[in-house]
Every structure is written in structure tokens, then in C-alpha cells.
Amino acid sequence: MADKQELAPAYLIYGTDAPKVRLAVARFKKRVINESGSDLSLTVLDARTCSGAEVVQLLQTGSFILGRRGVVVTAADEWTVKQRDLVAAYLADPFPDTTVALVGESFSRKEALAKTVARVGSILHYDLPKKREYAAWVQEQARGMKLKLGVAEARHLLSVVGEDPLKLENELRKLAAYMGGGEAGEIHIDDIDAVVTPGLEAQIWDLTDAVGRRDAAQAFRKLEELLALGGTPRRAGGASSDPARSIFAALARHVELLRRACALSNDVGMEQAGKDLGVHPFRAKKLLEQRTTFGARSIDRATVVLAEADAALVGASSLEPGLVLERTLARLLG
């Protein structure tokens, strides 16, 4: 969306990289206001409360504001195909001096709306990188805030915050403020630990690590904190699920990793263990340490305990999910 070019009739701005999508939308809004000379020329709608037919009616209605008029429709990917097709049909003959920006997370390039926008305007697609490229993505975001973040520091930030791009962006801004802004500041792991608020994913890892170490006090404290938060770790755009089920799944996954770690040879290295277990070497190191306190016999017993907890969480017990998890922890650590 080059600033020197006239705004096109339509833009499709979407992807899982929420910070970049938000930045592109902000640039679009600024362009509209600059070209019209008034923020009254900009309208923002939510597709969850406004149908495609209503948006088309608005776009076809004249405005008392002279010059360019812009309409931003958020969550447009939640429209039905029929609603999207109505907007696509309108774009075949759009109203003069009117631009619409359709924003969302996922659109198909093969659908009529995307094909039409590509013909009359532009498609701006920003997706998050693959998991193995995530640290580099974090470093790129940091550079944009004049922060120097090494690979090890980027991975540590991910381990603390999780992979939610908006949370990562917020924590990087906190680090930028902490460093004083201005010239590029070099971030160290100590800085991250001092400033950053741990995400849900990191806190669940704290819980599973406490179980692996048989640290009952820490395990129950972390369980209480997670249940109080009432949320679950998720990548941006993913559907949130029941917190008790997510915590249970993390416990079951950790016990299974411990079982596999116990089957590895005693002299296996951290790097090789990571490959065999399918986890980061740092996590593999923790699992190798924990297998000495959570041996094979305990794992056999834990498997039975978790099976019973699974049944209780899906209706075999009248106990509240939080109480089921507390009893499960007590039996795992007993």
C-alpha cells in the first residue's frame, strides 16, 4: 500500500501475524484521514455485528464528507460465503472515492471475494512463521523497536511469554520502555526475567516441571494460579478451550515424555534426547533430570491416575474440574 499511489477501491488485510495486520490497518486509516482531511471520513465496522448486505448498503450511500471515504470491516473472515459474495458483487462496480478494507485472519485466495479484491485493489497477507523460524520473527519485531535481541534471548522470551504475537509485541514494548528507548538497547536474559510477565504456556510448564520434581508446594500453587486465570495457552487466532482440560492435557503429555525419557540410555546427551523426545534440548535436559525422581514405577501409577482423572473430567464424576485436578495432583505426588 504505497503512500504515493491513490487508494484502491478495496484491500484484503489478513493473516495470523496480528501485529503486522494491525499495523497495515493503522496505515490504511491514516491514509484515508490524510487524503480526506477529516477523521469523519473513516468508518469502522465489526462483521460479527454487521452483515455483508449492511456494509454494501453503507458503501453505496453517499457521504457529506468530500473526498476519499474509507470503511474498515474487522473479522470479515467470519462472514458466510453468501455475505462475502455480496461484497464481491459490489466491488464489480464500486462507489467512486470509497475504499473498503476487509480485515481478518483467514481467507481463501480461490474465493470470489479474494479474486475480486485482487483485481480491483490489493491483498496484504501476513502470516506467522513456522515454529522453527519463530525466534527469528521475534528478533525482527525487536529490531523494529530498536532492541538488540540474540537468538538465545529470543528463545528465552518465547519460553516465558508463549507464542501469542500480540502478547510478545506487548512484552517487547515493555522491554523497550525499560531500556529507555532511543538508541538500540541490547536485551539480556536477566532483563527479560525482570520485566516480562510469564504467559499461560510458561506457567503450565512451571506446573509440569514441579510435578516432575515432586515439588508439591510449587505444583499446587501453580495449579491455583492457572485455574484463577481461567484461560489456556494458544497461538493467536486459535480457539480457546476449557482450562481444566488444557491443564490435564499438559500433565498427561509431561508424564508421557517422562516415560519415554526413562527408556533412554543413562548416557544420552541433551541434544540427542531432544531429538528422540521431539522437544527443545533445554526441555529434554529437565526431563532427564526429572526421570531420577519420577521413575518408571511412579509413571505406571501416574498413567492409571491420569486415566481416572480423564474419565472424571468428561462426566464420570460430579466433582468440579478444579477439584478433580487437585486430587489428581495429590495422587501424582503422593
C-alpha positions in Angstrom: 0.0 0.0 0.0 2.4 2.7 -1.2 1.5 6.1 0.2 2.1 7.9 -3.2 -0.4 5.8 -5.0 -4.1 6.6 -4.9 -6.1 4.3 -2.6 -7.7 1.4 -4.5 -11.4 0.5 -4.1 -10.7 -2.4 -1.8 -8.0 -4.1 0.3 -8.0 -7.5 1.9 -5.7 -7.4 5.0 -5.4 -10.7 6.8 -3.2 -13.3 8.4 -2.1 -14.8 11.7 0.6 -12.2 12.3 -1.7 -9.9 14.3 0.9 -7.1 14.9 1.6 -6.7 11.2 -2.1 -6.9 10.3 -2.9 -4.2 12.9 0.0 -2.0 11.5 -1.3 -2.4 8.0 -4.8 -1.4 9.1 -3.4 1.6 11.0 -1.6 2.7 7.9 -4.8 2.4 5.9 -6.7 4.5 8.4 -4.0 7.2 8.3 -4.1 7.3 4.5 -7.9 7.8 4.5 -7.8 10.6 7.0 -4.8 12.3 5.3 -6.5 12.2 1.9 -9.9 13.5 3.2 -8.6 15.8 5.8 -11.0 14.6 8.5 -11.4 11.5 10.7 -15.2 11.7 10.0 -14.4 10.1 6.6 -13.4 6.9 8.3 -16.0 4.2 9.5 -15.0 1.1 11.4 -17.4 -1.9 11.5 -17.4 -5.4 13.0 -18.5 -8.2 10.7 -19.8 -10.1 13.7 -22.5 -7.4 14.3 -22.8 -6.1 10.7 -23.8 -8.2 7.7 -22.3 -8.0 4.3 -25.6 -6.6 3.0 -25.4 -3.7 5.5 -21.8 -3.0 4.6 -22.7 -2.9 0.9 -25.6 -0.5 1.6 -23.2 1.8 3.5 -20.6 1.7 0.7 -23.3 2.6 -1.9 -24.6 5.5 0.2 -23.1 8.9 -0.5 -21.4 10.9 2.3 -21.5 14.6 3.2 -17.7 14.4 3.5 -15.9 15.5 0.4 -13.0 13.4 -1.0 -11.9 9.9 -0.1 -14.1 7.9 2.3 -12.8 4.7 4.0 -14.6 1.8 5.6 -12.8 -0.8 7.7 -14.6 -4.1 8.4 -12.9 -6.2 11.1 -13.5 -10.0 11.4 -14.7 -10.1 7.8 -13.5 -13.7 7.6 -16.4 -14.7 9.9 -19.0 -13.8 7.3 -20.7 -16.6 5.5 -19.8 -17.3 1.8 -23.1 -15.6 0.8 -22.3 -12.5 2.8 -18.8 -12.3 1.2 -20.2 -12.8 -2.3 -22.5 -9.8 -1.7 -19.4 -7.6 -1.1 -17.6 -9.2 -4.1 -20.6 -8.3 -6.3 -20.5 -4.7 -5.1 -16.8 -4.4 -5.9 -17.5 -5.2 -9.5 -18.8 -1.6 -9.8 -17.6 0.2 -6.6 -18.8 3.6 -5.5 -16.5 6.4 -6.5 -14.0 7.8 -3.9 -14.9 5.0 -1.5 -12.4 2.4 -0.2 -13.2 -0.7 1.9 -10.6 -2.6 3.9 -11.7 -6.1 4.8 -9.7 -7.5 7.8 -9.5 -11.0 9.2 -7.3 -13.9 9.9 -8.1 -16.5 7.2 -9.4 -16.1 3.6 -9.1 -18.4 0.6 -7.4 -16.9 -2.4 -9.8 -19.0 -4.5 -13.0 -17.5 -3.2 -14.8 -14.8 -5.2 -14.1 -12.1 -2.7 -10.4 -12.5 -2.7 -10.3 -12.8 -6.5 -12.3 -9.6 -6.9 -10.2 -7.7 -4.4 -7.0 -8.8 -6.2 -8.5 -7.5 -9.4 -9.6 -4.0 -8.2 -7.3 -3.5 -5.2 -4.6 -5.3 -3.2 -4.3 -8.3 -0.9 -2.0 -7.9 2.1 -1.3 -11.2 3.7 0.8 -11.5 6.9 1.2 -15.0 8.5 3.3 -16.0 11.5 6.4 -18.0 10.7 6.8 -21.7 11.2 7.7 -22.9 14.7 11.4 -23.3 13.9 11.5 -19.7 12.5 9.7 -18.1 15.4 12.8 -16.9 17.2 13.9 -15.0 14.1 10.5 -13.4 13.9 10.8 -12.2 17.5 14.2 -10.8 16.7 12.7 -8.9 13.7 9.9 -7.4 15.9 12.6 -6.4 18.4 14.7 -4.6 15.8 11.6 -2.6 14.9 11.6 -1.3 18.5 15.3 -0.6 18.4 16.2 -3.6 20.6 19.1 -6.0 20.1 17.9 -9.5 20.8 20.1 -12.5 20.4 18.9 -15.9 19.4 19.2 -17.3 22.9 17.4 -14.3 24.3 14.6 -14.6 21.7 14.1 -18.3 22.6 14.0 -17.4 26.2 11.4 -14.7 25.6 9.3 -17.3 23.8 9.6 -19.8 26.6 8.4 -17.2 29.1 5.7 -15.5 27.1 4.5 -18.2 24.7 3.7 -17.8 21.0 0.9 -15.3 21.1 2.1 -12.5 18.8 0.2 -9.7 20.5 1.5 -10.7 23.9 5.0 -10.9 22.5 4.6 -7.4 21.0 3.4 -6.1 24.3 6.3 -7.6 26.2 8.8 -6.2 23.7 7.3 -2.8 24.2 7.7 -3.1 27.9 11.4 -4.1 27.4 11.8 -1.1 25.1 10.5 1.2 27.7 12.6 -0.5 30.3 15.7 0.1 28.2 14.8 3.8 27.8 14.1 3.9 24.1 16.2 5.9 21.7 19.4 4.1 20.6 19.3 0.3 20.2 19.4 -1.4 23.6 20.9 -4.9 24.0 18.5 -7.2 25.9 19.8 -9.9 28.2 18.0 -12.8 29.8 18.2 -11.1 33.1 16.3 -8.1 31.6 13.6 -10.5 30.3 13.2 -12.1 33.7 13.0 -8.7 35.4 10.4 -7.2 33.1 8.3 -9.8 31.2 5.1 -11.2 32.6 5.1 -15.0 32.1 2.4 -16.3 29.7 0.0 -19.2 30.4 2.1 -21.6 28.5 5.2 -20.9 30.6 3.1 -21.2 33.8 1.8 -24.6 32.7 5.4 -25.7 32.1 6.1 -24.5 35.6 3.4 -26.8 36.8 4.5 -29.8 34.9 8.1 -29.2 36.0 7.1 -29.0 39.6 5.3 -32.4 39.2 8.4 -33.9 37.6 10.5 -32.7 40.5 7.8 -33.8 43.0 7.6 -30.3 44.4 4.1 -30.4 45.8 4.0 -26.9 47.2 5.0 -25.3 43.8 2.7 -27.6 41.9 -0.4 -26.8 43.9 0.5 -23.1 43.8 0.8 -23.1 40.0 -2.4 -25.1 39.6 -4.3 -22.5 41.7 -2.8 -19.6 39.6 -3.7 -21.3 36.3 -7.3 -22.0 37.4 -7.7 -18.4 38.6 -6.5 -17.1 35.2 -9.3 -19.1 33.6 -7.6 -19.3 30.2 -5.4 -21.5 28.2 -2.3 -21.0 26.1 -3.0 -20.7 22.4 -1.4 -19.3 19.3 -3.1 -16.2 18.1 -6.3 -16.9 16.3 -6.7 -20.4 17.7 -9.8 -21.4 19.7 -9.5 -21.2 23.4 -10.6 -24.4 25.2 -11.6 -25.4 28.7 -8.7 -24.5 31.1 -9.1 -27.7 33.2 -8.8 -29.9 30.0 -5.7 -28.0 28.9 -4.0 -28.4 32.2 -4.9 -32.1 32.3 -3.5 -32.5 28.7 -0.3 -30.8 29.7 0.1 -33.1 32.7 -0.6 -36.2 30.6 1.8 -35.1 27.9 4.5 -34.5 30.5 4.1 -37.9 32.1 4.3 -39.5 28.7 7.5 -37.6 28.0 8.9 -38.8 31.3 8.0 -42.3 30.4 9.9 -42.0 27.1 12.8 -40.3 28.9 13.1 -43.2 31.3 13.5 -45.5 28.3 16.6 -43.6 27.0 20.1 -44.7 27.9 21.7 -43.2 31.0 24.5 -41.6 29.0 22.3 -40.0 26.3 23.2 -36.3 25.7 20.8 -33.4 25.9 20.8 -32.7 22.1 20.1 -36.4 21.2 17.5 -36.6 23.9 15.7 -33.6 22.4 15.6 -35.3 19.0 14.4 -38.6 20.5 11.7 -36.9 22.5 10.7 -34.3 20.0 11.3 -31.3 22.3 13.8 -28.5 22.7 17.2 -29.7 24.2 16.6 -27.4 27.2 13.3 -29.1 28.0 15.0 -32.5 27.3 17.6 -31.7 29.9 14.8 -31.1 32.5 13.2 -34.4 31.6 16.4 -36.3 32.0 16.8 -34.7 35.5 13.3 -35.4 36.5 13.4 -39.1 35.5 15.6 -39.7 38.5 12.9 -38.5 40.9 9.9 -39.7 38.9 10.9 -43.2 37.9 9.3 -46.0 35.9 7.1 -47.3 38.7 5.8 -43.9 39.5 5.0 -43.3 35.8 3.0 -46.6 35.7 0.9 -45.4 38.7 0.6 -41.9 37.2 -0.8 -43.4 34.0 -3.7 -45.0 35.9 -4.3 -41.8 37.9 -4.5 -39.8 34.8 -6.9 -42.2 33.1 -9.2 -41.9 36.1 -8.9 -38.1 36.0 -9.7 -38.1 32.3 -12.9 -40.0 32.9 -13.9 -37.7 35.8 -13.4 -34.6 33.6 -15.7 -35.9 30.9 -18.6 -36.7 33.3 -17.7 -39.8 35.4 -17.6 -37.7 38.5 -19.8 -34.9 39.9 -16.7 -33.1 41.3 -15.8 -29.6 39.9 -12.9 -29.8 37.4 -10.6 -27.8 39.6 -11.1 -30.3 42.5 -10.5 -33.2 40.1 -7.2 -31.7 39.2 -6.2 -31.0 42.8 -7.0 -34.6 43.7 -5.0 -35.8 40.7 -2.0 -33.8 41.7 -2.2 -35.2 45.2 -2.2 -38.7 43.9 0.6 -38.0 41.3 2.8 -36.6 44.0 1.9 -39.0 46.8 
